[in-house]
Amino acid sequence: MSNQDKQFRKPDGTPYDPSPFNVRQYEKQYGPGGVPGGYSMGAITPLQDPTTIRVAACFLALLGSGMLTMGFYCFTLPDELWTGIWSSILGLATFVMVWWAFVIAGRRQRWLHAQKAKTGQEP
């Protein structure tokens, strides 16, 4: 029996899906969205913290600069043209992801400030 074949049940015997992505199973109990009272969809998790997003983007920028450096170096070597092209493309794509991470972190930071100003406390 694989893990996907297991049937998980609540204490009252009704089946449920333990996946954190399945919120519809809690809509009867908690209403639309399946979020219990006192919980917020605006919670700060490590993946939503703007500082963590920026730190991850800086690490990604280091990797991207290494890919660009390798790409330019491969252009100087004989018979390594395709390696240089792909390395350069990957390096440039990485910098697009870094730029987007900084955009997302800025939006998240503004949203958190707006929530703090609206409620007078941290979300």
N, C-alpha and C positions, 0 to 999 in steps of 0.2 A: 504494500500500500504506500503510495507516494504521499508526500506532504500535501499536495493539492487535493487528494481524495478525502482528507480528514474533514469531518463535519464538526465545527465548533458550536457549542450550545451555551446559551445563557443559563443561569440557575433555574429559571422557570421552564427550561426545556426548549425554548424557541431557538432556531439556528441563527448564527450571526457570523459575519466575516471579520476576522481579527485584523484585516489590513487597515492601516491608518488612513488610506486614501478613500475608503468606502464610508462616507458620512451619511449616506442616504438611509442606512440601517438604523440610525438614531433619530430620524425625523419625527417618528411617532412620539418618542419619549421627550425630545427636547424642542420640537418645532422645526421650522424651515432652517436648513443649513446643518442641522444635527449638532449644534453647539450648546453644551450645558450653560445654565446661567452662571455668570461670573467669569466665564471664559471669553476670550476675545480672539477674533481672527487677525487682529493687529499685533499679536504677541511678538516680542523680540526673541528670536531664536538666533543661534550663532550664524545661520545662513542669511538672516535678514538684517543683521547688525551692519550699519554702513561702514564702520571701521574695519570689520572683518572682510567685507566685500572689497574695500580698498587695498587691504593687505594681500588678499588673494590676487587682485589685479596686478599689484607690483611684482609678486612672484611670477605671474604669467608674463609680465613684461620682460623679466629677466630671461625666461625661457624663449620668448620671441626674439629677443636681441641675439641670443645664441644661435637660433635658427637662421636669422638674417646674416650673421657673421659667417656661419658655415656655408650659406648659399653663395655669398660673395667670394669666399675662399675657393669653393668648388668651381667657380667660373674661371679661375686661374689655372686649374689643373686640366691636363689633356683627358679627353673622353669622360668628363664628369659634368657635361652641360645639363643633362636632365636632372641630376642630383642638385645642381645649383638652382635650377628653375623651381623644382619642387620645394627645396628648402626656403627659397625666397618667398614663394607663394604662402607656405605655412607660416613663416615669420610675419608677413604682412597680415594674414588672417588673424594671427594671434593679437596683433596690435589693434585690429578692429574689435576683437572681443574685449581687450583691455579698455578701450575707449567706451564701449557699451557698459562695462562693469562700473566705470566711474559715473556714467549717466544714471544708471540704476541706483547707485549709492547716493548720489545727490538728490534724486527724487525721493528715496526712502528717508533721507535726513530731513528734507522739507516736510514730508508727511508726518514724521515723528514730532517735529517742532509744532506743526499745526495741531496735532492731537494734544500735545502738552499745553498749548495755549488755550485750546477749547475746554479741556477738562481741568486744567490747573495742576495736573500731576502726570507722571510717566504713564504711557499706555500699558 
